[in-house]
Amino acid sequence: MTHARLGTPKAGGHPHSHRVGPDADVRYLLMALGLISAFMAGEVVAAIASGSLALLADAGHMLTDVGALVAGVWAARLAARPATRTWTFGLKRAEILSATGSGVLLVVVAVVITIEATRRLIGPPPVDGSVVLAVALAGALVNAAATAALARANHRRPSLNVQGALAHVATDLYAFLGTAVAGLVIVLTGWNRADAVASLLVAALMLVAGRKLLAQAGRILLQGAPEELSLDDVRSHLIGLEHVVGVHDLHAWTVTSGQPTLSAHVVVEDHCFASGHAPEILDALQSCLGRHFDVEHATFQLEPASHAAHEHSRHP
């Protein structure tokens, strides 16, 4: 059995972005956390004073933002820890757990808001539209600043953890813009149901963002093949190498954002082992993946064609 660890970027590409230290993530996450926490406290007071469900919904969403950002900071710090004998990949998947929690929070809060907004559509209470408008515009500015900080972190080091926090804050930004429109409608027309309608739009945005996050995190946690990696293409490239006659037990999964991993049993001509050709084939396999696929870790098991009778795997 011969193994290889692959760390070569594909031709024409750049080094793997996940190698950028997570310290930048933490700095931007803390920046966004400070902005969101300070504004949330003031918004709760304004929501109670104005009787606005839309503002209270936004404040509830901001509370989930705070939770997502705190979890994001925690996960980024865990992900920075080195690998150990127990945690051989380190604690990098803490970022994926954080993203999963963010997705669940978005969905749960969206359901709660939808229930209350529906009730208020039927019997709308009085709402102070001017307060709603003023607070919503201020909230949009705060969330725009927080979104810009998180977007910069995600550009430097794409991470599902940061994307989860970004989904929360960006959704809140759109929600505030919708709430501002609702406040303006109430001021101009007195139609208080606009507040509940804005709340339903907030809930819809949260559901979409939450569903996307859970789908991405679930693919990683359930060890699905990375979306950008075609196993058929990988197999085709490997089989095309000289002396390689087959590839089976080909698996690919993602340890954490931007860290795909691959393993395969590679069948080579029998004489390659007697002639000492195996190391050269291993180099060719590694070079092939490095040229065509952005894979950080790869493990190959080289087998002679005559070994097929001893294989009992059901994997292709």
Secondary structure per residue as TSV (DSSP state, phi and psi in degrees):
chain	resnum	aa	ss	phi	psi
A	1	M	-	360.0	133.4
A	2	T	-	-125.7	134.9
A	3	H	-	-118.7	154.6
A	4	A	-	-141.0	141.2
A	5	R	-	-107.6	127.5
A	6	L	-	-108.8	131.2
A	7	G	-	-141.7	32.0
A	8	T	-	-102.6	127.3
A	9	P	-	-70.4	152.5
A	10	K	-	-66.5	155.9
A	11	A	T	-56.6	137.2
A	12	G	T	77.9	-0.3
A	13	G	-	-98.6	-164.9
A	14	H	-	-120.7	162.0
A	15	P	S	-56.7	154.8
A	16	H	-	-58.8	127.1
A	17	S	G	-67.7	-22.8
A	18	H	G	-72.5	-5.7
A	19	R	G	-77.9	-15.1
A	20	V	S	-62.4	131.5
A	21	G	-	-59.8	149.1
A	22	P	T	-76.5	-0.2
A	23	D	H	-58.6	-37.1
A	24	A	H	-64.7	-38.9
A	25	D	H	-57.1	-49.9
A	26	V	H	-60.3	-43.0
A	27	R	H	-60.8	-46.4
A	28	Y	H	-71.4	-36.5
A	29	L	H	-63.2	-42.5
A	30	L	H	-67.0	-36.3
A	31	M	H	-61.3	-48.1
A	32	A	H	-64.8	-38.7
A	33	L	H	-61.2	-42.7
A	34	G	H	-62.3	-44.5
A	35	L	H	-63.6	-47.6
A	36	I	H	-66.6	-44.0
A	37	S	H	-62.3	-44.4
A	38	A	H	-63.9	-43.8
A	39	F	H	-71.7	-35.2
A	40	M	H	-58.5	-43.1
A	41	A	H	-59.5	-43.6
A	42	G	H	-68.9	-32.9
A	43	E	H	-69.4	-36.7
A	44	V	H	-59.5	-43.6
A	45	V	H	-62.6	-44.4
A	46	A	H	-65.6	-37.3
A	47	A	H	-64.8	-42.4
A	48	I	H	-67.7	-40.5
A	49	A	H	-67.5	-36.0
A	50	S	H	-92.1	-15.7
A	51	G	T	75.1	21.3
A	52	S	-	-90.9	121.2
A	53	L	H	-71.1	-35.4
A	54	A	H	-60.1	-42.5
A	55	L	H	-67.1	-39.9
A	56	L	H	-66.7	-36.2
A	57	A	H	-64.2	-42.5
A	58	D	H	-62.8	-40.8
A	59	A	H	-64.3	-39.4
A	60	G	H	-63.6	-40.0
A	61	H	H	-65.4	-38.9
A	62	M	H	-64.7	-31.6
A	63	L	H	-64.3	-39.6
A	64	T	H	-68.4	-32.0
A	65	D	H	-60.0	-46.2
A	66	V	H	-60.0	-45.4
A	67	G	H	-61.3	-42.8
A	68	A	H	-65.3	-39.1
A	69	L	H	-70.4	-40.6
A	70	V	H	-62.3	-46.1
A	71	A	H	-62.9	-36.1
A	72	G	H	-64.9	-41.6
A	73	V	H	-62.6	-46.5
A	74	W	H	-59.4	-46.0
A	75	A	H	-66.8	-39.7
A	76	A	H	-63.5	-38.4
A	77	R	H	-68.5	-40.5
A	78	L	H	-64.1	-41.3
A	79	A	H	-64.1	-23.4
A	80	A	T	-79.4	-11.4
A	81	R	S	-70.2	143.6
A	82	P	-	-71.6	162.4
A	83	A	-	-67.3	150.7
A	84	T	-	-129.5	179.0
A	85	R	S	-66.0	-28.6
A	86	T	S	-85.4	-48.4
A	87	W	S	-102.7	84.8
A	88	T	T	-70.8	-19.7
A	89	F	T	-103.4	13.1
A	90	G	T	74.4	-158.5
A	91	L	T	-111.7	38.4
A	92	K	T	-64.6	-28.3
A	93	R	T	-73.5	-5.7
A	94	A	H	-58.4	-32.5
A	95	E	H	-64.0	-36.6
A	96	I	H	-72.5	-38.1
A	97	L	H	-62.8	-39.7
A	98	S	H	-62.9	-43.5
A	99	A	H	-63.5	-38.0
A	100	T	H	-62.9	-44.7
A	101	G	H	-61.1	-38.4
A	102	S	H	-62.3	-42.7
A	103	G	H	-63.5	-43.2
A	104	V	H	-63.4	-43.7
A	105	L	H	-59.5	-43.9
A	106	L	H	-59.1	-44.8
A	107	V	H	-67.4	-44.5
A	108	V	H	-63.3	-47.7
A	109	V	H	-65.4	-36.2
A	110	A	H	-61.5	-40.0
A	111	V	H	-65.6	-43.7
A	112	V	H	-61.9	-44.7
A	113	I	H	-63.8	-41.2
A	114	T	H	-60.3	-43.0
A	115	I	H	-61.9	-47.9
A	116	E	H	-69.8	-37.8
A	117	A	H	-64.9	-38.4
A	118	T	H	-62.1	-41.7
A	119	R	H	-61.7	-39.6
A	120	R	H	-76.7	-21.5
A	121	L	H	-66.6	-36.3
A	122	I	H	-72.8	-45.5
A	123	G	S	-132.5	81.8
A	124	P	-	-70.6	128.1
A	125	P	-	-81.3	166.4
A	126	P	-	-66.8	142.1
A	127	V	-	-133.1	135.8
A	128	D	-	-84.4	97.7
A	129	G	H	-63.3	-33.6
A	130	S	H	-66.6	-39.5
A	131	V	H	-66.3	-43.8
A	132	V	H	-57.5	-46.1
A	133	L	H	-63.1	-47.2
A	134	A	H	-63.8	-46.4
A	135	V	H	-66.7	-39.9
A	136	A	H	-63.8	-41.1
A	137	L	H	-65.3	-41.0
A	138	A	H	-64.3	-41.0
A	139	G	H	-63.6	-37.2
A	140	A	H	-62.8	-39.8
A	141	L	H	-65.5	-44.1
A	142	V	H	-62.4	-45.8
A	143	N	H	-69.2	-31.1
A	144	A	H	-63.1	-41.2
A	145	A	H	-66.0	-43.2
A	146	A	H	-66.5	-39.1
A	147	T	H	-63.3	-41.4
A	148	A	H	-62.5	-40.2
A	149	A	H	-64.7	-45.6
A	150	L	H	-70.2	-35.5
A	151	A	H	-63.3	-36.4
A	152	R	H	-66.6	-40.9
A	153	A	H	-63.4	-41.8
A	154	N	H	-68.8	-30.4
A	155	H	H	-70.4	-37.3
A	156	R	H	-71.4	-39.1
A	157	R	S	-148.0	87.1
A	158	P	-	-53.0	124.6
A	159	S	-	-149.0	135.5
A	160	L	H	-65.4	-28.3
A	161	N	H	-62.0	-50.4
A	162	V	H	-68.1	-37.4
A	163	Q	H	-62.1	-34.9
A	164	G	H	-64.6	-46.6
A	165	A	H	-64.1	-39.7
A	166	L	H	-64.3	-38.4
A	167	A	H	-61.4	-41.0
A	168	H	H	-61.1	-52.6
A	169	V	H	-70.9	-40.6
A	170	A	H	-65.4	-40.1
A	171	T	H	-62.5	-39.0
A	172	D	H	-64.4	-35.8
A	173	L	H	-61.4	-48.3
A	174	Y	H	-63.4	-36.6
A	175	A	H	-63.6	-42.1
A	176	F	H	-63.5	-38.4
A	177	L	H	-63.4	-41.3
A	178	G	H	-65.3	-39.0
A	179	T	H	-66.4	-36.7
A	180	A	H	-62.7	-40.5
A	181	V	H	-63.0	-42.3
A	182	A	H	-61.6	-43.0
A	183	G	H	-61.4	-40.3
A	184	L	H	-65.6	-40.4
A	185	V	H	-61.6	-42.7
A	186	I	H	-64.8	-42.4
A	187	V	H	-62.3	-42.5
A	188	L	H	-82.1	-32.7
A	189	T	H	-120.6	-18.0
A	190	G	-	76.3	10.5
A	191	W	-	-81.7	95.5
A	192	N	T	-68.1	-20.3
A	193	R	H	-65.8	-16.0
A	194	A	H	-58.3	-32.1
A	195	D	H	-63.5	-44.2
A	196	A	H	-69.4	-37.2
A	197	V	H	-62.5	-43.4
A	198	A	H	-61.6	-38.1
A	199	S	H	-62.8	-40.2
A	200	L	H	-65.4	-36.8
A	201	L	H	-65.1	-40.0
A	202	V	H	-58.1	-47.7
A	203	A	H	-61.6	-40.3
A	204	A	H	-63.8	-43.5
A	205	L	H	-62.0	-40.5
A	206	M	H	-65.5	-39.7
A	207	L	H	-63.8	-43.3
A	208	V	H	-63.1	-47.1
A	209	A	H	-64.4	-42.0
A	210	G	H	-64.6	-42.7
A	211	R	H	-61.8	-43.0
A	212	K	H	-63.9	-43.8
A	213	L	H	-62.3	-45.2
A	214	L	H	-65.0	-36.2
A	215	A	H	-65.4	-43.7
A	216	Q	H	-67.3	-45.2
A	217	A	H	-66.6	-39.8
A	218	G	H	-62.2	-37.8
A	219	R	H	-61.4	-38.1
A	220	I	H	-74.9	-46.8
A	221	L	H	-64.2	-33.0
A	222	L	T	-89.9	9.0
A	223	Q	T	57.3	42.5
A	224	G	-	-73.9	156.1
A	225	A	-	-64.9	141.9
A	226	P	-	-56.0	139.8
A	227	E	T	-58.1	-35.8
A	228	E	T	-82.9	-1.9
A	229	L	-	-113.1	117.2
A	230	S	-	-93.3	115.8
A	231	L	H	-66.1	-30.3
A	232	D	H	-63.0	-41.0
A	233	D	H	-66.7	-42.1
A	234	V	H	-59.5	-49.2
A	235	R	H	-59.1	-44.3
A	236	S	H	-60.6	-42.7
A	237	H	H	-66.9	-42.0
A	238	L	H	-67.8	-43.7
A	239	I	H	-65.9	-26.1
A	240	G	T	-72.9	-8.6
A	241	L	S	-75.5	150.7
A	242	E	T	-62.5	136.7
A	243	H	T	77.5	-7.5
A	244	V	E	-87.3	125.8
A	245	V	E	-111.8	-8.9
A	246	G	E	-175.2	157.1
A	247	V	E	-136.5	128.9
A	248	H	E	-142.8	175.9
A	249	D	E	49.0	46.1
A	250	L	E	-87.3	119.6
A	251	H	E	-129.4	144.9
A	252	A	E	-142.2	139.9
A	253	W	E	-153.0	177.0
A	254	T	E	-121.7	124.7
A	255	V	S	-71.9	-48.7
A	256	T	S	-155.9	-180.0
A	257	S	T	-52.4	127.1
A	258	G	T	75.4	14.1
A	259	Q	-	-130.0	72.9
A	260	P	E	-72.6	151.4
A	261	T	E	-134.0	145.2
A	262	L	E	-139.6	144.3
A	263	S	E	-139.7	151.7
A	264	A	E	-161.0	149.5
A	265	H	E	-95.5	124.1
A	266	V	E	-114.6	119.4
A	267	V	E	-89.8	126.1
A	268	V	E	-123.7	165.8
A	269	E	-	-60.5	140.6
A	270	D	T	-55.7	-39.0
A	271	H	H	-67.4	-14.9
A	272	C	H	-63.3	-30.6
A	273	F	H	-77.0	-40.1
A	274	A	H	-69.0	-33.1
A	275	S	T	-88.3	-1.8
A	276	G	T	73.8	24.7
A	277	H	-	-83.4	-13.1
A	278	A	H	-57.1	-44.6
A	279	P	H	-59.6	-36.1
A	280	E	H	-67.1	-36.9
A	281	I	H	-66.1	-40.0
A	282	L	H	-61.6	-41.3
A	283	D	H	-62.0	-40.0
A	284	A	H	-66.3	-39.6
A	285	L	H	-62.7	-45.6
A	286	Q	H	-63.7	-43.4
A	287	S	H	-64.1	-38.2
A	288	C	H	-62.6	-47.4
A	289	L	H	-66.2	-36.3
A	290	G	H	-65.3	-34.7
A	291	R	H	-77.1	-36.3
A	292	H	H	-110.9	-19.4
A	293	F	-	-138.0	142.5
A	294	D	-	-90.9	76.0
A	295	V	-	-113.6	126.4
A	296	E	S	-80.7	-42.6
A	297	H	E	-126.0	131.7
A	298	A	E	-139.3	137.1
A	299	T	E	-124.6	125.8
A	300	F	E	-116.0	139.4
A	301	Q	E	-112.3	113.1
A	302	L	E	-86.4	133.4
A	303	E	E	-133.7	144.4
A	304	P	E	-74.5	154.7
A	305	A	G	-58.1	-31.8
A	306	S	G	-69.6	-9.5
A	307	H	G	-79.2	-9.0
A	308	A	G	-57.1	-34.5
A	309	A	G	-65.5	-20.0
A	310	H	G	-95.0	-2.8
A	311	E	-	-87.5	130.5
A	312	H	-	-120.7	9.5
A	313	S	-	-70.0	147.1
A	314	R	-	-98.1	1.5
A	315	H	-	-83.9	143.1
A	316	P	-	-70.6	360.0
